[in-house]
Amino acid sequence: MTPTSEILTAALSLTPAAPEHFDEAYVATSQDCPWPKAYGGDLVAQAAVAAMRSVGDDRTLHSMHSYFMRPVEVGAEVRYEVERLRDGRSYSTRHVRGYSGGSLAYIATASFHASEQGGEYAAAMPTGVPDPDALPTSAAYLEPIEPDSEAGGTMTKESKAYWSSGRGFDMRHVPGPVYLTVEGEPVPHQAIWVKPFDALRPVEGLTSRARDLAALAYVCDYTILEPILRVLDLPWALPGLTTASLDHAMWFHRHEPMDDWLLYAQEAGAAQDGRGLGLGRFFGRTGRHLATVVQEGVIRTS
């Protein structure tokens, strides 16, 4: 199978529907993954798209705060109901609720801002990070490991294919990945270069800038808990490991097209009581600080 970013396009393609609860509604489908529950980034990105389609092109998404209420089955339809809370001269606010199987699965509040002049400060991009072309792909790292072997832990043929090329993005870890073992020292930080496998396709109802913001919201959830796994020495394929997203916050500072490598610098904020908090920043290859992510998730071992 040729790696492609088409899974992202499919995730972001929402269909308008008649609203049942609030001002407007859209339906979308959760994308395929080798676990019983849908990928959390599906919900965040789809809700972002629903909210973005409810505002004019004169303002852009600058922040989004989410809670994951219950899991969504893979391949299930999710209905996003958008409530227009406020439209001011500079800011608009939307509340989005995602329903699946008749139950509330996800809620989010999104804020939009019309661009204006002001002072500027940006976090600095980490230095000394190897160039992505000097790092192995996930596929190259996993290729020699047989699924269901002692070295592979709980990795199956399906999860190996998914980690290698099924997520729409090429991801290269610094230090090494945490798929099968924690490569490198168990430190509370890591960086990941991310880039779509191929050019992102147009998405109906979105400008290219809005699509790029939704793509950031989509990809950020794959690895935001990994710095906690790394410092606790818990690889993804460890038998008995359970993870799940609880809540998520994201701020969008600046825009760059999603057609080159972005550096996703991450750190562990806290871990206790079966929960972990991850923090991340996206930087363009030139060093511009593009977005900031904070997420708490369940991290359990048995």
C-alpha positions as a Markdown table, in Angstrom:
| # | Residue | x | y | z |
|---|---|---|---|---|
| 1 | Met | 0.0 | 0.0 | 0.0 |
| 2 | Thr | 1.4 | 3.4 | -1.0 |
| 3 | Pro | 1.4 | 5.8 | 2.0 |
| 4 | Thr | -1.1 | 8.6 | 1.5 |
| 5 | Ser | -2.6 | 11.5 | 3.4 |
| 6 | Glu | -6.0 | 10.7 | 2.0 |
| 7 | Ile | -7.2 | 9.4 | 5.4 |
| 8 | Leu | -6.9 | 13.0 | 6.6 |
| 9 | Thr | -9.0 | 14.3 | 3.7 |
| 10 | Ala | -11.7 | 11.6 | 4.4 |
| 11 | Ala | -11.7 | 12.6 | 8.1 |
| 12 | Leu | -12.2 | 16.3 | 7.4 |
| 13 | Ser | -15.0 | 15.8 | 4.8 |
| 14 | Leu | -18.2 | 16.6 | 6.7 |
| 15 | Thr | -21.7 | 16.4 | 5.2 |
| 16 | Pro | -24.3 | 19.1 | 6.2 |
| 17 | Ala | -27.3 | 17.7 | 8.0 |
| 18 | Ala | -30.5 | 19.1 | 9.4 |
| 19 | Pro | -29.9 | 20.3 | 13.0 |
| 20 | Glu | -31.7 | 18.5 | 15.8 |
| 21 | His | -30.5 | 20.5 | 18.8 |
| 22 | Phe | -28.7 | 23.7 | 17.9 |
| 23 | Asp | -28.0 | 26.0 | 14.9 |
| 24 | Glu | -26.4 | 23.7 | 12.3 |
| 25 | Ala | -25.1 | 20.2 | 12.1 |
| 26 | Tyr | -22.7 | 18.0 | 10.1 |
| 27 | Val | -22.0 | 14.3 | 10.0 |
| 28 | Ala | -18.7 | 12.5 | 9.6 |
| 29 | Thr | -17.2 | 9.0 | 9.9 |
| 30 | Ser | -14.4 | 8.0 | 12.2 |
| 31 | Gln | -11.4 | 6.6 | 10.2 |
| 32 | Asp | -10.1 | 3.1 | 10.3 |
| 33 | Cys | -7.5 | 2.1 | 13.0 |
| 34 | Pro | -6.5 | -1.2 | 14.5 |
| 35 | Trp | -8.2 | -0.6 | 17.9 |
| 36 | Pro | -11.8 | -0.8 | 19.0 |
| 37 | Lys | -12.1 | 2.9 | 19.7 |
| 38 | Ala | -11.8 | 5.7 | 17.1 |
| 39 | Tyr | -8.7 | 7.9 | 17.1 |
| 40 | Gly | -9.3 | 11.0 | 19.2 |
| 41 | Gly | -7.8 | 13.3 | 16.5 |
| 42 | Asp | -10.8 | 12.4 | 14.3 |
| 43 | Leu | -13.1 | 14.0 | 16.8 |
| 44 | Val | -11.0 | 17.1 | 17.5 |
| 45 | Ala | -10.4 | 17.8 | 13.8 |
| 46 | Gln | -14.0 | 17.1 | 12.7 |
| 47 | Ala | -15.4 | 19.3 | 15.4 |
| 48 | Ala | -12.9 | 22.0 | 14.3 |
| 49 | Val | -14.2 | 21.7 | 10.7 |
| 50 | Ala | -17.8 | 21.9 | 11.9 |
| 51 | Ala | -17.1 | 25.0 | 13.9 |
| 52 | Met | -15.0 | 26.6 | 11.0 |
| 53 | Arg | -17.8 | 26.0 | 8.5 |
| 54 | Ser | -20.1 | 28.1 | 10.8 |
| 55 | Val | -18.1 | 31.3 | 10.6 |
| 56 | Gly | -17.0 | 33.6 | 7.8 |
| 57 | Asp | -13.6 | 33.7 | 6.1 |
| 58 | Asp | -12.8 | 37.0 | 7.8 |
| 59 | Arg | -11.8 | 35.2 | 11.0 |
| 60 | Thr | -9.7 | 32.1 | 11.9 |
| 61 | Leu | -9.7 | 29.5 | 14.6 |
| 62 | His | -7.3 | 30.6 | 17.4 |
| 63 | Ser | -8.2 | 28.2 | 20.2 |
| 64 | Met | -10.2 | 25.1 | 20.9 |
| 65 | His | -10.9 | 23.2 | 24.2 |
| 66 | Ser | -12.4 | 19.7 | 24.2 |
| 67 | Tyr | -13.5 | 16.9 | 26.4 |
| 68 | Phe | -13.8 | 13.2 | 25.3 |
| 69 | Met | -17.0 | 11.9 | 27.0 |
| 70 | Arg | -17.1 | 8.3 | 25.8 |
| 71 | Pro | -15.4 | 6.3 | 23.1 |
| 72 | Val | -16.6 | 6.2 | 19.5 |
| 73 | Glu | -16.5 | 2.9 | 17.6 |
| 74 | Val | -14.2 | 2.7 | 14.5 |
| 75 | Gly | -16.2 | 3.5 | 11.4 |
| 76 | Ala | -19.1 | 4.9 | 13.3 |
| 77 | Glu | -20.9 | 8.0 | 12.1 |
| 78 | Val | -20.6 | 11.1 | 14.4 |
| 79 | Arg | -23.1 | 13.9 | 14.3 |
| 80 | Tyr | -21.6 | 17.3 | 15.2 |
| 81 | Glu | -24.1 | 20.0 | 16.3 |
| 82 | Val | -22.9 | 23.5 | 16.4 |
| 83 | Glu | -24.2 | 26.3 | 18.6 |
| 84 | Arg | -23.4 | 29.8 | 17.7 |
| 85 | Leu | -22.7 | 31.3 | 21.1 |
| 86 | Arg | -21.4 | 34.7 | 19.9 |
| 87 | Asp | -20.4 | 36.8 | 16.9 |
| 88 | Gly | -18.7 | 40.0 | 17.9 |
| 89 | Arg | -16.7 | 42.5 | 15.9 |
| 90 | Ser | -13.4 | 40.7 | 16.5 |
| 91 | Tyr | -14.3 | 37.3 | 18.0 |
| 92 | Ser | -16.7 | 34.5 | 17.4 |
| 93 | Thr | -17.4 | 31.6 | 19.8 |
| 94 | Arg | -18.9 | 28.2 | 18.9 |
| 95 | His | -19.9 | 25.2 | 21.0 |
| 96 | Val | -19.8 | 21.8 | 19.3 |
| 97 | Arg | -21.3 | 18.5 | 20.5 |
| 98 | Gly | -20.5 | 15.2 | 18.9 |
| 99 | Tyr | -23.1 | 12.4 | 19.1 |
| 100 | Ser | -22.5 | 8.8 | 18.2 |
| 101 | Gly | -24.9 | 5.9 | 18.6 |
| 102 | Gly | -27.4 | 8.2 | 20.2 |
| 103 | Ser | -25.1 | 9.3 | 23.0 |
| 104 | Leu | -23.0 | 12.4 | 23.6 |
| 105 | Ala | -19.4 | 11.4 | 22.9 |
| 106 | Tyr | -17.5 | 14.7 | 22.7 |
| 107 | Ile | -17.8 | 18.4 | 23.4 |
| 108 | Ala | -15.7 | 21.4 | 22.4 |
| 109 | Thr | -15.7 | 25.2 | 22.5 |
| 110 | Ala | -13.9 | 27.0 | 19.7 |
| 111 | Ser | -13.0 | 30.7 | 19.4 |
| 112 | Phe | -12.3 | 32.6 | 16.2 |
| 113 | His | -10.5 | 36.0 | 15.8 |
| 114 | Ala | -10.4 | 38.5 | 13.0 |
| 115 | Ser | -6.7 | 39.4 | 12.4 |
| 116 | Glu | -5.4 | 42.6 | 13.9 |
| 117 | Gln | -2.1 | 44.4 | 14.6 |
| 118 | Gly | -0.4 | 43.8 | 18.0 |
| 119 | Gly | 2.9 | 43.0 | 19.8 |
| 120 | Glu | 4.5 | 39.7 | 19.0 |
| 121 | Tyr | 6.5 | 37.1 | 20.9 |
| 122 | Ala | 7.1 | 33.4 | 20.1 |
| 123 | Ala | 8.6 | 30.5 | 21.8 |
| 124 | Ala | 12.0 | 29.4 | 20.4 |
| 125 | Met | 12.3 | 26.2 | 18.4 |
| 126 | Pro | 14.5 | 23.6 | 20.1 |
| 127 | Thr | 18.1 | 23.6 | 18.9 |
| 128 | Gly | 20.3 | 20.6 | 18.0 |
| 129 | Val | 17.4 | 18.5 | 16.6 |
| 130 | Pro | 18.6 | 16.2 | 13.8 |
| 131 | Asp | 17.2 | 16.9 | 10.3 |
| 132 | Pro | 14.3 | 14.7 | 9.5 |
| 133 | Asp | 16.1 | 13.3 | 6.4 |
| 134 | Ala | 18.7 | 11.9 | 8.8 |
| 135 | Leu | 16.2 | 9.9 | 10.8 |
| 136 | Pro | 14.6 | 6.6 | 10.1 |
| 137 | Thr | 10.9 | 6.4 | 9.2 |
| 138 | Ser | 8.5 | 4.5 | 11.4 |
| 139 | Ala | 8.2 | 1.9 | 8.6 |
| 140 | Ala | 12.0 | 1.3 | 8.6 |
| 141 | Tyr | 12.1 | 1.0 | 12.4 |
| 142 | Leu | 9.3 | -1.5 | 12.5 |
| 143 | Glu | 10.1 | -3.5 | 9.3 |
| 144 | Pro | 12.4 | -6.2 | 10.9 |
| 145 | Ile | 10.0 | -6.9 | 13.8 |
| 146 | Glu | 7.5 | -9.7 | 13.5 |
| 147 | Pro | 4.0 | -9.0 | 14.9 |
| 148 | Asp | 3.0 | -11.1 | 17.9 |
| 149 | Ser | 6.6 | -12.0 | 18.6 |
| 150 | Glu | 8.4 | -11.4 | 21.9 |
| 151 | Ala | 10.1 | -8.4 | 20.5 |
| 152 | Gly | 6.8 | -7.1 | 19.0 |
| 153 | Gly | 4.9 | -7.2 | 22.3 |
| 154 | Thr | 1.2 | -6.5 | 21.6 |
| 155 | Met | 1.9 | -5.3 | 18.0 |
| 156 | Thr | -0.2 | -7.0 | 15.4 |
| 157 | Lys | 0.0 | -7.1 | 11.6 |
| 158 | Glu | -2.7 | -4.4 | 11.6 |
| 159 | Ser | -1.0 | -2.1 | 14.1 |
| 160 | Lys | 2.4 | -2.5 | 12.5 |
| 161 | Ala | 0.9 | -1.3 | 9.1 |
| 162 | Tyr | -1.0 | 1.5 | 10.9 |
| 163 | Trp | 2.1 | 2.8 | 12.7 |
| 164 | Ser | 4.2 | 2.4 | 9.5 |
| 165 | Ser | 2.0 | 4.1 | 6.9 |
| 166 | Gly | -1.6 | 4.2 | 7.9 |
| 167 | Arg | -1.9 | 7.5 | 9.7 |
| 168 | Gly | -1.5 | 9.9 | 6.8 |
| 169 | Phe | 1.7 | 11.4 | 8.1 |
| 170 | Asp | 5.4 | 10.5 | 8.1 |
| 171 | Met | 6.6 | 10.8 | 11.7 |
| 172 | Arg | 10.2 | 10.6 | 12.8 |
| 173 | His | 11.1 | 10.6 | 16.5 |
| 174 | Val | 13.9 | 12.3 | 18.4 |
| 175 | Pro | 15.1 | 10.3 | 20.3 |
| 176 | Gly | 13.9 | 7.0 | 18.8 |
| 177 | Pro | 10.2 | 5.8 | 18.8 |
| 178 | Val | 8.3 | 4.3 | 21.7 |
| 179 | Tyr | 6.4 | 1.7 | 19.7 |
| 180 | Leu | 8.0 | -1.5 | 21.0 |
| 181 | Thr | 10.6 | -0.2 | 23.5 |
| 182 | Val | 11.5 | 3.2 | 24.7 |
| 183 | Glu | 14.4 | 4.1 | 22.5 |
| 184 | Gly | 17.0 | 6.3 | 24.3 |
| 185 | Glu | 16.8 | 7.5 | 27.9 |
| 186 | Pro | 13.4 | 7.6 | 29.7 |
| 187 | Val | 13.4 | 11.4 | 29.7 |
| 188 | Pro | 10.3 | 13.6 | 30.0 |
| 189 | His | 10.6 | 15.1 | 26.5 |
| 190 | Gln | 10.9 | 14.3 | 22.8 |
| 191 | Ala | 10.5 | 15.8 | 19.4 |
| 192 | Ile | 8.8 | 14.4 | 16.3 |
| 193 | Trp | 9.1 | 15.7 | 12.7 |
| 194 | Val | 5.8 | 15.3 | 11.0 |
| 195 | Lys | 4.8 | 15.8 | 7.3 |
| 196 | Pro | 1.9 | 14.5 | 5.2 |
| 197 | Phe | 2.8 | 11.5 | 3.0 |
| 198 | Asp | 1.6 | 13.5 | 0.0 |
| 199 | Ala | 0.1 | 16.9 | -0.8 |
| 200 | Leu | -3.1 | 17.6 | 1.1 |
| 201 | Arg | -6.2 | 17.5 | -1.0 |
| 202 | Pro | -8.9 | 20.3 | -1.0 |
| 203 | Val | -11.7 | 19.8 | 1.6 |
| 204 | Glu | -15.2 | 21.0 | 0.8 |
| 205 | Gly | -16.2 | 24.1 | 2.8 |
| 206 | Leu | -12.7 | 24.9 | 3.9 |
| 207 | Thr | -10.0 | 27.3 | 2.7 |
| 208 | Ser | -6.5 | 25.9 | 2.4 |
| 209 | Arg | -5.6 | 27.7 | 5.6 |
| 210 | Ala | -8.6 | 26.3 | 7.5 |
| 211 | Arg | -7.7 | 22.8 | 6.2 |
| 212 | Asp | -4.1 | 23.2 | 7.4 |
| 213 | Leu | -5.4 | 24.2 | 10.9 |
| 214 | Ala | -7.7 | 21.2 | 11.0 |
| 215 | Ala | -4.7 | 19.0 | 9.8 |
| 216 | Leu | -2.7 | 20.2 | 12.8 |
| 217 | Ala | -5.6 | 19.4 | 15.1 |
| 218 | Tyr | -5.8 | 16.0 | 13.6 |
| 219 | Val | -2.2 | 14.9 | 13.8 |
| 220 | Cys | -1.4 | 16.4 | 17.3 |
| 221 | Asp | -3.2 | 13.6 | 19.2 |
| 222 | Tyr | -1.2 | 10.7 | 17.8 |
| 223 | Thr | 1.8 | 11.3 | 20.0 |
| 224 | Ile | 1.0 | 14.0 | 22.7 |
| 225 | Leu | 1.0 | 11.3 | 25.4 |
| 226 | Glu | 4.3 | 9.8 | 24.3 |
| 227 | Pro | 6.6 | 12.0 | 26.5 |
| 228 | Ile | 4.7 | 10.6 | 29.5 |
| 229 | Leu | 5.1 | 7.0 | 28.2 |
| 230 | Arg | 8.8 | 7.8 | 27.6 |
| 231 | Val | 9.6 | 9.0 | 31.1 |
| 232 | Leu | 7.6 | 6.1 | 32.6 |
| 233 | Asp | 9.3 | 3.6 | 30.3 |
| 234 | Leu | 6.0 | 2.4 | 28.9 |
| 235 | Pro | 6.2 | 1.5 | 25.1 |
| 236 | Trp | 2.9 | 1.4 | 23.2 |
| 237 | Ala | 3.2 | -2.4 | 22.7 |
| 238 | Leu | 3.6 | -3.2 | 26.4 |
| 239 | Pro | 1.1 | -5.8 | 27.4 |
| 240 | Gly | -1.5 | -4.4 | 29.7 |
| 241 | Leu | -1.0 | -0.8 | 28.7 |
| 242 | Thr | -4.3 | 1.2 | 28.3 |
| 243 | Thr | -4.4 | 4.9 | 27.1 |
| 244 | Ala | -7.3 | 7.2 | 26.3 |
| 245 | Ser | -7.7 | 10.9 | 25.7 |
| 246 | Leu | -9.6 | 12.8 | 28.5 |
| 247 | Asp | -9.4 | 16.5 | 27.5 |
| 248 | His | -7.5 | 18.5 | 25.0 |
| 249 | Ala | -6.7 | 22.2 | 24.4 |
| 250 | Met | -5.0 | 23.8 | 21.4 |
| 251 | Trp | -4.0 | 27.3 | 20.5 |
| 252 | Phe | -3.2 | 28.3 | 16.9 |
| 253 | His | -0.7 | 31.2 | 16.7 |
| 254 | Arg | 0.6 | 31.4 | 13.1 |
| 255 | His | 0.0 | 29.6 | 9.8 |
| 256 | Glu | 2.3 | 27.8 | 7.5 |
| 257 | Pro | 1.2 | 25.5 | 4.7 |
| 258 | Met | 1.2 | 21.8 | 5.6 |
| 259 | Asp | 3.5 | 20.9 | 2.8 |
| 260 | Asp | 6.9 | 20.7 | 4.6 |
| 261 | Trp | 8.3 | 19.1 | 7.7 |
| 262 | Leu | 7.0 | 20.5 | 11.0 |
| 263 | Leu | 8.7 | 19.9 | 14.4 |
| 264 | Tyr | 6.4 | 18.8 | 17.2 |
| 265 | Ala | 8.3 | 19.4 | 20.4 |
| 266 | Gln | 6.7 | 17.7 | 23.4 |
| 267 | Glu | 7.2 | 17.3 | 27.1 |
| 268 | Ala | 5.6 | 15.5 | 30.1 |
| 269 | Gly | 3.8 | 17.9 | 32.4 |
| 270 | Ala | 2.7 | 15.5 | 35.1 |
| 271 | Ala | 1.8 | 11.8 | 35.7 |
| 272 | Gln | -0.3 | 10.5 | 38.7 |
| 273 | Asp | -3.4 | 8.6 | 39.6 |
| 274 | Gly | -3.5 | 6.8 | 36.2 |
| 275 | Arg | -3.4 | 10.1 | 34.3 |
| 276 | Gly | -0.7 | 12.0 | 32.4 |
| 277 | Leu | -0.5 | 15.5 | 31.0 |
| 278 | Gly | 1.4 | 16.2 | 27.8 |
| 279 | Leu | 2.4 | 19.5 | 26.3 |
| 280 | Gly | 3.5 | 20.2 | 22.8 |
| 281 | Arg | 4.5 | 23.0 | 20.4 |
| 282 | Phe | 4.5 | 22.9 | 16.6 |
| 283 | Phe | 7.2 | 24.8 | 14.8 |
| 284 | Gly | 7.7 | 25.4 | 11.1 |
| 285 | Arg | 11.0 | 24.3 | 9.6 |
| 286 | Thr | 12.2 | 27.9 | 9.6 |
| 287 | Gly | 11.5 | 28.1 | 13.4 |
| 288 | Arg | 8.2 | 29.9 | 13.5 |
| 289 | His | 6.0 | 28.8 | 16.5 |
| 290 | Leu | 2.7 | 27.7 | 14.9 |
| 291 | Ala | 0.6 | 26.1 | 17.6 |
| 292 | Thr | 0.5 | 24.9 | 21.2 |
| 293 | Val | -1.2 | 21.7 | 22.5 |
| 294 | Val | -2.0 | 20.5 | 26.0 |
| 295 | Gln | -3.7 | 17.2 | 26.6 |
| 296 | Glu | -4.5 | 14.9 | 29.6 |
| 297 | Gly | -5.1 | 11.2 | 29.1 |
| 298 | Val | -5.6 | 7.9 | 30.9 |
| 299 | Ile | -2.4 | 5.9 | 31.3 |
| 300 | Arg | -3.0 | 2.6 | 33.0 |
| 301 | Thr | -0.9 | -0.6 | 33.3 |
| 302 | Ser | -2.0 | -4.0 | 34.6 |
